[in-house]
């Protein structure tokens, strides 16, 4: 992410939790795309791999 994108992420999530957010940009190729944001003990998973995982779990629940 470039600096402007990092500022936008910090502003969006900072508004969500009413705190000032510091962005630490770490590239993780296993995400396949998107991003994960950790604030304290809370993880916001907007990655493609996370979405595929959730979709797989929903298919398994429906199959039962």
N, CA, C and O of each residue as an XYZ file, in Angstrom:
256
protein
N       0.842     -1.180      0.000
C       0.000      0.000      0.000
C       0.885      1.241      0.000
O       1.939      1.284      0.635
N       0.429      2.225     -0.719
C       1.171      3.476     -0.679
C       0.739      4.283      0.563
O      -0.168      3.878      1.290
N       1.380      5.390      0.782
C       1.136      6.177      1.991
C      -0.306      6.699      2.076
O      -0.899      6.721      3.154
N      -0.857      7.112      0.951
C      -2.229      7.619      0.944
C      -3.219      6.510      1.333
O      -4.147      6.744      2.107
N      -3.012      5.309      0.791
C      -3.875      4.175      1.128
C      -3.752      3.817      2.614
O      -4.749      3.489      3.257
N      -2.545      3.879      3.150
C      -2.341      3.605      4.568
C      -3.075      4.628      5.433
O      -3.659      4.274      6.457
N      -3.045      5.890      5.025
C      -3.763      6.941      5.755
C      -5.272      6.689      5.721
O      -5.961      6.894      6.721
N      -5.778      6.248      4.574
C      -7.211      5.957      4.452
C      -7.612      4.788      5.346
O      -8.660      4.834      5.991
N      -6.794      3.750      5.391
C      -7.073      2.603      6.253
C      -7.051      3.040      7.716
O      -7.930      2.668      8.492
N      -6.045      3.830      8.087
C      -5.942      4.313      9.465
C      -7.148      5.155      9.836
O      -7.671      5.025     10.943
N      -7.602      6.019      8.934
C      -8.758      6.871      9.211
C     -10.031      6.048      9.349
O     -10.826      6.284     10.259
N     -10.230      5.089      8.456
C     -11.442      4.266      8.470
C     -11.518      3.425      9.744
O     -12.539      3.436     10.431
N     -10.463      2.709     10.058
C     -10.477      1.847     11.242
C     -10.358      2.658     12.522
O     -10.893      2.259     13.556
N      -9.669      3.781     12.469
C      -9.596      4.663     13.629
C     -10.971      5.183     14.005
O     -11.302      5.273     15.187
N     -11.775      5.527     13.007
C     -13.147      5.965     13.252
C     -14.010      4.843     13.806
O     -14.913      5.086     14.606
N     -13.737      3.628     13.388
C     -14.496      2.470     13.838
C     -14.297      2.208     15.335
O     -15.237      1.849     16.044
N     -13.061      2.395     15.800
C     -12.755      2.096     17.201
C     -12.523      3.354     18.039
O     -12.183      3.266     19.219
N     -12.706      4.511     17.430
C     -12.500      5.804     18.111
C     -11.111      5.933     18.723
O     -10.963      6.385     19.859
N     -10.102      5.537     17.968
C      -8.711      5.636     18.403
C      -7.846      6.026     17.217
O      -8.244      5.868     16.063
N      -6.654      6.538     17.516
C      -5.688      6.832     16.459
C      -4.975      5.521     16.127
O      -4.484      4.830     17.019
N      -4.924      5.190     14.849
C      -4.374      3.926     14.383
C      -3.027      4.155     13.711
O      -2.864      5.081     12.918
N      -2.067      3.298     14.040
C      -0.763      3.300     13.373
C      -0.742      2.097     12.438
O      -0.993      0.972     12.870
N      -0.448      2.324     11.172
C      -0.454      1.255     10.174
C       0.943      0.666     10.055
O       1.927      1.384      9.881
N       1.005     -0.658     10.153
C       2.243     -1.389      9.893
C       1.961     -2.282      8.700
O       1.230     -3.267      8.809
N       2.534     -1.942      7.579
C       2.261     -2.645      6.325
C       3.166     -3.865      6.210
O       4.385     -3.726      6.105
N       2.572     -5.068      6.229
C       3.313     -6.320      6.095
C       2.704     -7.092      4.938
O       1.497     -7.333      4.918
N       3.523     -7.479      3.979
C       3.042     -8.227      2.816
C       3.004     -9.716      3.163
O       3.997    -10.286      3.616
N       1.839    -10.337      2.943
C       1.654    -11.770      3.191
C       1.036    -12.376      1.938
O      -0.153    -12.183      1.682
N       1.819    -13.099      1.161
C       1.345    -13.625     -0.116
C       0.279    -14.710      0.056
O      -0.417    -15.032     -0.906
N       0.135    -15.277      1.251
C      -0.876    -16.311      1.467
C      -2.293    -15.730      1.507
O      -3.263    -16.486      1.453
N      -2.429    -14.411      1.599
C      -3.761    -13.789      1.641
C      -4.447    -13.807      0.281
O      -5.671    -13.690      0.217
N      -3.713    -13.946     -0.779
C      -4.210    -13.961     -2.165
C      -4.748    -12.618     -2.625
O      -4.976    -12.441     -3.822
N      -4.957    -11.686     -1.749
C      -5.477    -10.358     -2.061
C      -6.226     -9.827     -0.861
O      -6.572    -10.585      0.045
N      -6.480     -8.538     -0.846
C      -7.195     -7.932      0.273
C      -6.259     -7.648      1.428
O      -5.051     -7.505      1.240
N      -6.826     -7.566      2.636
C      -6.003     -7.256      3.797
C      -6.622     -7.794      5.066
O      -7.822     -8.059      5.140
N      -5.770     -7.948      6.059
C      -6.197     -8.248      7.416
C      -5.757     -7.078      8.274
O      -4.660     -6.547      8.101
N      -6.618     -6.676      9.203
C      -6.291     -5.573     10.101
C      -6.466     -6.084     11.520
O      -7.529     -6.585     11.887
N      -5.406     -5.953     12.316
C      -5.478     -6.347     13.720
C      -5.419     -5.084     14.572
O      -4.489     -4.285     14.464
N      -6.435     -4.921     15.422
C      -6.466     -3.816     16.374
C      -6.647     -4.444     17.744
O      -7.726     -4.930     18.084
N      -5.575     -4.427     18.524
C      -5.615     -5.101     19.816
C      -5.811     -6.589     19.608
O      -5.041     -7.227     18.890
N      -6.838     -7.145     20.233
C      -7.134     -8.573     20.100
C      -8.126     -8.869     18.984
O      -8.474    -10.031     18.774
N      -8.591     -7.850     18.262
C      -9.606     -8.028     17.227
C      -8.951     -8.079     15.851
O      -8.112     -7.245     15.514
N      -9.353     -9.076     15.064
C      -8.837     -9.235     13.709
C      -9.974     -9.012     12.714
O     -10.999     -9.692     12.769
N      -9.789     -8.062     11.812
C     -10.733     -7.803     10.731
C     -10.125     -8.437      9.481
O      -9.087     -7.986      8.997
N     -10.769     -9.481      8.960
C     -10.213    -10.232      7.842
C     -10.979     -9.909      6.569
O     -12.106    -10.366      6.379
N     -10.365     -9.127      5.708
C     -10.946     -8.803      4.410
C     -10.139     -9.419      3.290
O     -10.184     -8.952      2.151
N      -9.400    -10.468      3.612
C      -8.557    -11.114      2.606
C      -9.371    -12.087      1.760
O     -10.412    -12.582      2.191
N      -8.891    -12.350      0.575
C      -9.553    -13.308     -0.309
C      -9.480    -14.707      0.284
O     -10.453    -15.459      0.211
N      -8.349    -15.065      0.868
C      -8.229    -16.395      1.466
C      -9.212    -16.554      2.632
O      -9.770    -17.635      2.821
N      -9.431    -15.494      3.410
C     -10.401    -15.544      4.507
C     -11.826    -15.691      4.001
O     -12.624    -16.428      4.580
N     -12.139    -14.999      2.935
C     -13.479    -15.103      2.355
C     -13.731    -16.502      1.806
O     -14.822    -17.050      1.964
N     -12.723    -17.073      1.164
C     -12.867    -18.438      0.643
C     -13.040    -19.441      1.785
O     -13.817    -20.389      1.668
N     -12.320    -19.232      2.885
C     -12.455    -20.097      4.057
C     -13.871    -20.040      4.626
O     -14.464    -21.072      4.942
N     -14.406    -18.831      4.753
C     -15.766    -18.664      5.287
C     -16.799    -19.285      4.346
O     -17.778    -19.874      4.805
N     -16.588    -19.158      3.046
C     -17.495    -19.755      2.072
C     -17.470    -21.280      2.183
O     -18.517    -21.925      2.144
N     -16.285    -21.846      2.319
C     -16.156    -23.292      2.473
C     -16.884    -23.769      3.739
O     -17.583    -24.782      3.708
N     -16.722    -23.047      4.840
C     -17.405    -23.414      6.091
C     -18.919    -23.364      5.930
O     -19.626    -24.223      6.458
N     -19.431    -22.355      5.196
C     -20.883    -22.252      5.010
C     -21.399    -23.408      4.153
O     -22.496    -23.910      4.396
N     -20.625    -23.836      3.155
C     -21.020    -24.996      2.346
C     -21.069    -26.262      3.197
O     -21.975    -27.082      3.048
N     -20.096    -26.415      4.083
C     -20.071    -27.587      4.946
C     -21.255    -27.612      5.891
O     -21.813    -28.680      6.140
N     -21.656    -26.464      6.425
C     -22.811    -26.384      7.332
C     -24.093    -26.744      6.574
O     -24.959    -27.432      7.116
N     -24.219    -26.285      5.328
C     -25.412    -26.555      4.539
C     -25.495    -28.018      4.126
O     -26.589    -28.551      3.943
N     -24.339    -28.672      3.977
C     -24.315    -30.069      3.558
C     -24.757    -31.019      4.682
O     -25.152    -32.156      4.425
N     -24.684    -30.544      5.911
C     -25.034    -31.417      7.043
C     -26.497    -31.530      7.210
O     -26.963    -32.224      8.113
